[in-house]
Amino acid sequence: MCTLHIEEETHLAVMGSRRTRTPSPMMMLMSRPHNGELTLFDISWEDVLIPHMCSLLSLKDLFNLRSCSRTALRFAEAALERRQELQLSGNNTSNIEHAFKVMARCCRRLEHLHLARCKWLTDELLLPLLNNNKQRLSAVNLNECINITALSLQPIIVQCKELRVLKLSKCQWLTTGAVDALTLHQSKLVEFDISHCGAIGERCLIIFFRKLNKLTILSLANTPSVTDQVLIQIGNYCRELEHINLIGCASISDYGVHALGVHCKRLQSLLIQRCHRITERALAPLRQQRVHIDRPRAQNVAAAYNLNDFYPSDFLIY
């Protein structure tokens, strides 16, 4: 009977492992009990376990599984590598930053990233995750992330070419310079939120909205630099707009709302609470178009208006 040398056995084992999908024969051997019985990890990871089982597991489940054994650790990290969505909004549990470092190292295919209200999040933690997933990210939510800076926006702005949704509400570190950079690199956004961002200037918003002709959802609530001129630019260039939040924008008036009503034919909802300069004269035509408005209809207002009678036509050109 012919016997193989150790080198030949090693060579055959390596060649065999190249032809098999994960888990490799060595990993199967390590995960198999001494009595030779099969285990869960002997099922194909790529074809069965990760696509069909891991979709039912939460992040907490994956990390609990990860702590069970070395094979479970490799399996959990392989599942994280293929994960397409990371939902941590409002998660401020103790030691979450240590788990986030593992996710930042393992995740490679993220498309949706939700980190709103994560007070522990810093540039040092976020940048590795962004650098590993910049090619696929389409939605990023950083609302109320108060401990990061505009430095974390750099890979999002410059390298996330598939970005469609960006939420930066209550990010006081968002500056005019960052919005100018967005103007240069991001023109395909469909949803944008910069509510409560007081450091942004009117000029950069006017230029920015000239690029966003695909925008459908926009939130500018409590942003002081939003004026009638900004709304006129939105009306002129964001013709696909469906929902806009202008709550607390005290500088806007009927002129800006009229521009939205004239040009944004797909408008479905308009939020204008605490906008005291907006009257029923601008809102009545929108109500006739069945646009949802969060302010009750004013009483004793004349029904019919010809807006062109009291809006100067040249005001709508900027």
C-alpha positions as CSV (number, residue, x, y, z in Angstrom):
1,M,0.0,0.0,0.0
2,C,1.4,3.4,-1.0
3,T,2.0,6.0,1.7
4,L,2.3,9.7,1.4
5,H,5.0,11.9,2.7
6,I,4.1,14.7,5.1
7,E,4.8,17.3,2.5
8,E,2.5,15.6,0.0
9,E,-0.3,15.3,2.6
10,T,0.1,19.0,3.3
11,H,0.0,19.9,-0.4
12,L,-3.2,17.9,-0.9
13,A,-4.9,19.5,2.1
14,V,-4.1,23.0,0.8
15,M,-5.3,22.1,-2.7
16,G,-8.5,20.7,-1.2
17,S,-9.2,23.8,0.9
18,R,-8.9,26.1,-2.2
19,R,-11.7,24.2,-3.9
20,T,-14.1,24.4,-1.0
21,R,-16.2,27.3,0.2
22,T,-16.1,28.6,3.8
23,P,-16.0,27.0,6.2
24,S,-12.7,25.4,5.2
25,P,-11.9,21.8,6.1
26,M,-9.6,22.9,8.9
27,M,-12.3,25.1,10.4
28,M,-14.8,22.2,10.1
29,L,-12.3,19.9,11.9
30,M,-11.8,22.4,14.7
31,S,-15.5,22.9,15.2
32,R,-16.3,19.1,15.1
33,P,-16.5,17.3,18.4
34,H,-14.0,14.5,19.2
35,N,-16.7,11.9,18.6
36,G,-16.9,12.9,14.9
37,E,-20.5,14.3,14.9
38,L,-21.4,17.2,12.7
39,T,-22.1,20.7,14.2
40,L,-24.0,23.8,13.2
41,F,-20.8,25.3,11.7
42,D,-20.4,22.4,9.3
43,I,-23.3,23.9,7.2
44,S,-22.1,26.1,4.4
45,W,-21.6,29.6,5.8
46,E,-21.8,31.6,2.6
47,D,-24.8,29.7,1.1
48,V,-26.9,28.9,4.1
49,L,-25.9,30.2,7.6
50,I,-25.0,33.8,6.8
51,P,-27.7,34.7,4.3
52,H,-30.6,32.8,5.9
53,M,-29.7,32.6,9.6
54,C,-27.8,35.7,10.4
55,S,-30.6,37.9,9.0
56,L,-32.7,36.7,11.9
57,L,-30.0,37.6,14.5
58,S,-29.6,41.0,16.1
59,L,-26.2,42.6,16.7
60,K,-26.5,41.6,20.4
61,D,-27.2,38.0,19.3
62,L,-24.1,38.0,17.0
63,F,-21.9,39.3,19.8
64,N,-23.2,36.7,22.2
65,L,-22.5,34.0,19.7
66,R,-19.1,35.5,19.0
67,S,-18.1,34.9,22.7
68,C,-18.9,31.1,22.6
69,S,-15.8,29.7,20.8
70,R,-13.1,30.5,18.3
71,T,-15.2,29.1,15.5
72,A,-18.2,31.1,16.6
73,L,-16.0,34.2,16.7
74,R,-14.9,33.6,13.1
75,F,-18.4,33.0,12.0
76,A,-19.8,36.1,13.7
77,E,-17.1,38.3,12.2
78,A,-17.7,36.7,8.7
79,A,-21.4,37.7,9.2
80,L,-20.5,41.2,10.1
81,E,-18.3,41.5,7.0
82,R,-21.4,40.8,4.9
83,R,-23.8,42.9,6.9
84,Q,-25.5,45.7,4.8
85,E,-27.1,47.8,7.6
86,L,-25.9,49.0,11.0
87,Q,-28.6,50.3,13.3
88,L,-27.2,51.8,16.5
89,S,-29.4,54.9,16.8
90,G,-29.8,55.9,20.5
91,N,-27.7,53.0,21.8
92,N,-25.6,54.5,24.6
93,T,-25.1,51.3,26.6
94,S,-21.8,50.8,28.6
95,N,-18.8,49.5,26.6
96,I,-20.6,50.0,23.3
97,E,-17.5,51.7,21.9
98,H,-15.5,48.5,22.3
99,A,-18.1,46.6,20.2
100,F,-18.1,49.4,17.7
101,K,-14.4,48.9,17.2
102,V,-15.0,45.3,16.2
103,M,-17.8,46.4,13.8
104,A,-15.5,49.1,12.3
105,R,-12.9,46.4,11.6
106,C,-15.2,43.7,10.3
107,C,-18.0,45.5,8.4
108,R,-17.1,45.9,4.7
109,R,-20.4,46.0,2.8
110,L,-22.5,48.5,4.7
111,E,-25.1,50.4,2.7
112,H,-27.1,52.0,5.6
113,L,-25.5,53.5,8.6
114,H,-27.7,54.8,11.5
115,L,-25.8,56.3,14.4
116,A,-28.2,59.1,15.6
117,R,-27.9,60.2,19.2
118,C,-24.7,58.1,19.8
119,K,-23.1,60.4,22.4
120,W,-20.0,58.2,22.7
121,L,-19.2,58.4,19.0
122,T,-16.0,60.2,18.1
123,D,-13.9,60.8,14.9
124,E,-11.4,58.2,16.1
125,L,-14.1,55.5,16.2
126,L,-16.1,56.5,13.1
127,L,-13.4,57.1,10.5
128,P,-12.2,53.5,10.3
129,L,-15.8,52.3,9.7
130,L,-16.3,55.0,7.0
131,N,-13.0,54.2,5.2
132,N,-13.9,50.5,5.1
133,N,-17.4,51.0,3.7
134,K,-17.2,54.2,1.6
135,Q,-17.8,52.5,-1.7
136,R,-21.3,51.2,-0.8
137,L,-22.8,53.6,1.7
138,S,-26.1,55.1,0.5
139,A,-27.6,56.3,3.7
140,V,-25.9,58.0,6.7
141,N,-27.7,59.2,9.8
142,L,-25.6,61.2,12.2
143,N,-28.4,63.2,13.9
144,E,-27.4,64.6,17.3
145,C,-23.9,63.1,17.2
146,I,-22.3,65.9,19.3
147,N,-18.8,64.5,19.8
148,I,-17.7,64.2,16.3
149,T,-16.4,66.9,14.0
150,A,-16.5,67.9,10.4
151,L,-13.4,65.7,9.9
152,S,-15.7,62.7,9.9
153,L,-17.7,64.2,7.0
154,Q,-14.6,64.2,4.7
155,P,-14.8,60.5,3.5
156,I,-18.6,60.8,3.4
157,I,-18.5,63.9,1.2
158,V,-15.6,63.0,-1.1
159,Q,-15.7,59.2,-1.4
160,C,-19.3,58.0,-0.9
161,K,-20.4,58.3,-4.5
162,E,-23.6,56.2,-3.9
163,L,-24.8,58.5,-1.1
164,R,-28.5,59.3,-1.3
165,V,-29.6,60.1,2.3
166,L,-27.7,62.3,4.7
167,K,-29.0,63.4,8.1
168,L,-27.1,65.9,10.2
169,S,-29.7,67.4,12.5
170,K,-28.4,69.2,15.6
171,C,-24.8,68.8,14.5
172,Q,-23.5,72.2,15.6
173,W,-20.1,71.3,14.1
174,L,-21.5,71.4,10.6
175,T,-20.0,74.5,9.0
176,T,-20.4,76.6,5.9
177,G,-17.2,75.0,4.6
178,A,-18.6,71.5,4.9
179,V,-21.7,72.5,3.0
180,D,-19.6,74.0,0.3
181,A,-17.7,70.7,0.0
182,L,-21.1,68.9,-0.2
183,T,-22.0,71.2,-3.1
184,L,-18.9,70.1,-5.0
185,H,-19.1,66.3,-4.5
186,Q,-22.7,65.3,-3.7
187,S,-25.5,66.1,-6.2
188,K,-27.6,62.9,-6.0
189,L,-29.1,63.3,-2.6
190,V,-32.8,62.5,-2.3
191,E,-33.1,63.1,1.5
192,F,-31.3,65.8,3.4
193,D,-31.6,66.9,7.1
194,I,-29.8,69.9,8.6
195,S,-32.3,70.9,11.2
196,H,-31.0,73.0,14.1
197,C,-27.7,73.7,12.4
198,G,-27.0,77.3,13.2
199,A,-23.5,77.7,11.8
200,I,-24.5,77.5,8.1
201,G,-24.8,80.7,6.1
202,E,-27.5,81.7,3.7
203,R,-25.2,82.1,0.7
204,C,-23.9,78.5,0.8
205,L,-27.4,77.1,1.1
206,I,-28.5,79.1,-2.0
207,I,-25.6,77.6,-4.0
208,F,-26.1,74.1,-2.5
209,F,-29.7,73.7,-3.5
210,R,-29.0,74.6,-7.1
211,K,-27.2,71.2,-7.4
212,L,-30.0,69.0,-5.8
213,N,-32.4,68.4,-8.5
214,K,-33.3,64.9,-7.2
215,L,-34.2,66.0,-3.7
216,T,-37.5,64.6,-2.4
217,I,-37.3,65.0,1.4
218,L,-35.8,68.1,3.1
219,S,-35.7,69.2,6.7
220,L,-34.5,72.7,7.6
221,A,-36.3,73.1,10.9
222,N,-35.0,75.8,13.2
223,T,-32.1,76.7,10.9
224,P,-31.7,80.5,11.1
225,S,-30.1,81.0,7.7
226,V,-33.2,79.7,5.9
227,T,-34.8,82.7,4.2
228,D,-37.2,83.4,1.4
229,Q,-34.3,83.5,-1.0
230,V,-33.3,80.0,0.0
231,L,-36.8,78.8,-0.6
232,I,-36.9,80.4,-4.0
233,Q,-33.8,78.5,-5.0
234,I,-35.3,75.3,-3.6
235,G,-38.5,75.9,-5.7
236,N,-36.5,76.7,-8.8
237,Y,-34.1,73.7,-8.7
238,C,-35.6,71.0,-6.5
239,R,-38.7,70.3,-8.6
240,E,-39.0,66.7,-7.3
241,L,-39.5,67.8,-3.7
242,E,-42.3,66.0,-1.9
243,H,-41.9,66.8,1.8
244,I,-40.3,69.8,3.5
245,N,-40.0,70.7,7.2
246,L,-39.6,74.4,7.9
247,I,-40.7,74.5,11.5
248,G,-39.3,77.4,13.4
249,C,-37.8,79.1,10.4
250,A,-38.8,82.6,11.5
251,S,-37.3,84.5,8.6
252,I,-39.4,83.0,5.8
253,S,-42.7,84.5,4.7
254,D,-45.5,84.1,2.1
255,Y,-43.0,84.9,-0.7
256,G,-40.9,81.8,-0.1
257,V,-43.9,79.5,0.4
258,H,-45.4,80.8,-2.8
259,A,-42.2,79.9,-4.7
260,L,-42.5,76.3,-3.4
261,G,-46.2,76.1,-4.4
262,V,-45.6,77.4,-7.9
263,H,-42.6,75.2,-8.9
264,C,-42.8,72.0,-6.7
265,K,-45.7,70.3,-8.2
266,R,-45.1,67.1,-6.4
267,L,-45.2,68.6,-2.9
268,Q,-47.2,66.5,-0.5
269,S,-46.5,68.0,3.0
270,L,-45.3,71.3,4.4
271,L,-44.5,71.8,8.1
272,I,-44.5,75.5,9.1
273,Q,-45.3,75.6,12.8
274,R,-43.9,78.7,14.5
275,C,-43.4,80.5,11.1
276,H,-45.4,83.6,12.1
277,R,-44.8,85.5,8.8
278,I,-46.6,82.9,6.8
279,T,-50.3,83.6,6.3
280,E,-53.3,81.8,4.8
281,R,-52.8,83.8,1.6
282,A,-49.9,81.5,0.7
283,L,-51.3,78.4,2.3
284,A,-54.8,78.4,0.7
285,P,-53.6,77.4,-2.8
286,L,-51.6,74.6,-1.3
287,R,-54.6,73.3,0.6
288,Q,-56.5,73.3,-2.7
289,Q,-53.8,71.0,-4.1
290,R,-54.3,68.7,-1.1
291,V,-50.9,69.4,0.4
292,H,-50.7,68.4,4.1
293,I,-50.0,71.5,6.2
294,D,-49.4,71.2,10.0
295,R,-51.3,74.4,10.7
296,P,-55.1,74.5,11.0
297,R,-56.9,76.5,8.4
298,A,-57.4,80.1,9.5
299,Q,-60.9,81.3,10.0
300,N,-62.6,84.2,8.1
301,V,-60.1,84.3,5.3
302,A,-61.2,85.2,1.8
303,A,-61.4,82.1,-0.3
304,A,-60.0,83.1,-3.7
305,Y,-56.7,84.8,-4.3
306,N,-54.7,85.6,-7.3
307,L,-51.2,85.4,-5.9
308,N,-49.7,87.2,-8.8
309,D,-51.6,90.3,-7.7
310,F,-49.5,90.8,-4.7
311,Y,-46.2,88.9,-5.3
312,P,-43.8,90.9,-7.5
313,S,-42.7,88.7,-10.3
314,D,-39.1,89.8,-10.2
315,F,-38.9,88.7,-6.6
316,L,-39.0,85.1,-7.7
317,I,-35.8,85.5,-9.8
318,Y,-32.5,85.4,-8.0
